[in-house]
């Protein structure tokens, strides 16, 4: 089965066809966002469930994939906030060392992505890793194309600094 680059024109599309067209791309994007395939799978399932529950309305939208990605990104941000709150409650007595210090470039990139803000990470993942244009990514994120370009540029600069820091 071939992978679609964008959602097919909507109106009469069946949810199953939409799911088949978007599931791999969403999963890959969430893997890059979370760094954890298990969490990415859970977020993707939650997002598709929310879309399925509202499919009669969603299929009439100009870009149902944008709605799907927005739900997934909101779920990711919500989980991240819970983790940060929980981590803030824990008292750390000593700094732990990173067991993957000697990891290859891919692991370094995933870590650098993890240090970005959610909007920057989403912009750079959608444009640089998934190949969306700035207008397409803007539609998915519900922001302006110029904002996507700005966020992606900021993300690249921050990642470059992070990668240089980890090399040094």
DRENPAGU-836908 format. One line per 4 residues: number of its first residue (from 1); their letters; for each residue z, x, y of C-alpha. Coordinates in steps of 0.02 Angstrom, whole numbers. Each point is the difference from the previous one (the first is absolute). Layout:
N
NUM = a = Z,X,Y | ...
//
This chain:
168
1 = xxxx = 0,0,0 | -47,71,169 | 124,13,140 | -41,-91,161
5 = xxxx = 20,96,162 | 52,-154,97 | 47,-178,-41 | -147,-112,-40
9 = xxxx = -39,-138,124 | 138,-124,-25 | -7,-192,2 | -50,-31,-182
13 = xxxx = 73,158,-79 | 119,-24,-146 | 168,85,7 | -40,93,-161
17 = xxxx = -156,77,79 | 99,48,155 | 134,78,-110 | -130,99,-98
21 = xxxx = -82,60,160 | 160,57,86 | 130,50,-130 | -50,182,-28
25 = xxxx = -18,38,186 | 165,-82,42 | 89,90,-140 | -71,169,54
29 = xxxx = 48,-31,182 | 176,-49,-51 | 15,153,-113 | -41,109,150
33 = xxxx = 121,-98,108 | 146,1,-121 | -30,157,-103 | 58,-102,-151
37 = xxxx = -123,-93,-114 | 137,-115,-63 | 49,-55,174 | -184,-14,48
41 = xxxx = -31,-116,-148 | 148,-110,46 | -56,-12,181 | -179,-41,-53
45 = xxxx = 61,-136,-118 | 110,-76,136 | -143,3,125 | -124,-79,-121
49 = xxxx = 128,-133,-47 | 25,-44,183 | -189,-11,26 | -22,-105,-158
53 = xxxx = 133,-122,58 | -97,-25,163 | -175,23,-70 | -69,-166,66
57 = xxxx = 34,62,178 | -29,186,-29 | -175,-18,-73 | -55,-87,160
61 = xxxx = 51,152,105 | -133,120,66 | 86,147,-86 | 115,-52,-142
65 = xxxx = 19,184,-48 | 79,31,169 | 129,-133,-37 | 32,76,-171
69 = xxxx = 25,175,73 | 111,-66,138 | 113,-85,-128 | 5,159,-105
73 = xxxx = 38,110,152 | 136,-120,59 | 76,5,-175 | -5,190,3
77 = xxxx = 84,7,171 | 132,-125,-54 | 42,102,-155 | 3,160,101
81 = xxxx = 123,-76,124 | 115,-52,-143 | -6,175,-73 | 39,79,169
85 = xxxx = 147,-119,26 | 66,37,-174 | -23,187,22 | 93,-9,165
89 = xxxx = 152,-65,-94 | 2,146,-120 | 93,156,52 | -87,161,-43
93 = xxxx = 116,147,-23 | -134,132,-19 | -186,14,24 | -98,-14,-160
97 = xxxx = -144,116,-32 | -173,-65,-32 | -39,28,-184 | -186,-3,39
101 = xxxx = -3,140,129 | -140,86,-92 | -104,-159,-17 | -185,2,31
105 = xxxx = -90,-61,155 | -12,-181,-59 | 188,-15,-14 | 19,80,172
109 = xxxx = -120,-127,73 | 93,-146,-80 | 164,65,72 | -79,23,171
113 = xxxx = -65,-179,-10 | 175,-57,-43 | 68,75,160 | -120,-97,110
117 = xxxx = 44,-162,83 | -65,-154,-88 | -138,-37,126 | -60,180,1
121 = xxxx = 3,9,-190 | -96,-164,-14 | -132,57,125 | -30,169,-82
125 = xxxx = 0,-70,-177 | -123,-138,43 | -119,112,100 | 12,172,-81
129 = xxxx = 43,-41,-181 | -78,-171,-28 | -150,25,114 | 20,-152,112
133 = xxxx = -75,13,173 | 116,-18,149 | -56,-180,33 | 25,-46,-184
137 = xxxx = 172,81,-6 | 45,-84,165 | -45,-169,-74 | 108,34,-153
141 = xxxx = 147,55,105 | -19,-128,138 | -17,129,139 | -140,70,110
145 = xxxx = -123,132,-65 | 54,120,138 | 179,-17,-60 | -54,41,-178
149 = xxxx = -91,156,61 | 151,53,103 | 123,-30,-143 | -111,93,-123
153 = xxxx = -17,149,118 | 188,5,26 | 25,-11,-188 | -120,144,-34
157 = xxxx = 87,109,128 | 172,-39,-72 | -62,32,-177 | -76,165,53
161 = xxxx = 166,55,75 | 94,-57,-155 | -119,92,-117 | 10,159,105
165 = xxxx = 190,-13,1 | 6,-20,-190 | -117,150,-23 | 105,112,112
//
